[in-house]
Amino acid sequence: MSVSGRSVIRVLAVDDHPMLREGISAIIDHQPDMQVIGTAENGRQAVELYSALRPDVTLMDLQMPGMDGVEAIRTIKASHPNARIIVLTTYAGDHRAVTALKAGAAGYLLKSALRTELLDTIREIHAGRRRVLAEVATEIALYSDHEQLSTRELEVLRHVSRGRANKRIAVEMNIVEDTVKAHLKNIFAKLDVVDRTQAVTVAARRGIIDL
C-alpha cells in the first residue's frame, strides 16, 4: 500500500485498555504515511493477529492478562525473526526494559511520551533502527553492572512484598529461616538497599517485581 508513491507503515496496536488502543489508532491514522491495520487486547491475540496481518511495526504493551507483552514478543520473534516491535508501556524500570529488549523488542517507549516521539519512533523502527527512551536508557546504564537476583531471591522478595515475615516465608518455600535471612542479605546487597521496605520499593521501581 502506498500514498503518493510512498509506502504506508502498517501498524498493529496491542494494549488491554480500549481507550488507549483507540487513542493510538487516532494518532497514527491521522498520519499520511502510516495506518493501524489491527488491534489486540492481550498477548495471545497479538501473536494470532501478527501471523494473520504481518504488520510492519507492532506496538506492544507489557502488562496484559493471560500472555503478557514479553512472552508475546518472544513468541512472535521465534516465528518471525524480522518482526519490528516497539514496547509502549507505563513502566520505566531498567529490568523490564532489558527483559523486553532481550526478548526482541527494537524500541522502548513510555505511554507518557510525546505524540511526536511515538510517531518518530515508529518511523525509525520501520527503517531498521533501534530506539530506547533516553530516561530508560539512563536507568539501564545505571544498573548495568549490578548482579541480577536469582530465582530463589526473587521468590523471597515477592513474599516480602506481600508483607510476610521470615518464618512464614520459610514455611512457604520449604526452607529454614536462616536461609531466608541469607537470601535477604544477598537481595539487599544486590539492590544496594538497607532494609525490606527499601528492597521492595527499589525492586518495584525497576520493574523487578510487581506490586
Secondary structure, 3 states (H helix, E strand, C coil): CEECCEECEEEEEECCCHHHHHHHHHHHHCCCCEEEEEEECCHHHHHHHHHHHCCCEEEECCCCCCCCHHHHHHHHHHHCCCCCEEEEECCCCHHHHHHHHHHCCCEEEECCCCHHHHHHHHHHHHCCCCEECHHHHHHHHHCCCCCCCCHHHHHHHHHHHCCCCHHHHHHHHCCCHHHHHHHHHHHHHHHCCCCHHHHHHHHHHHCCCCC
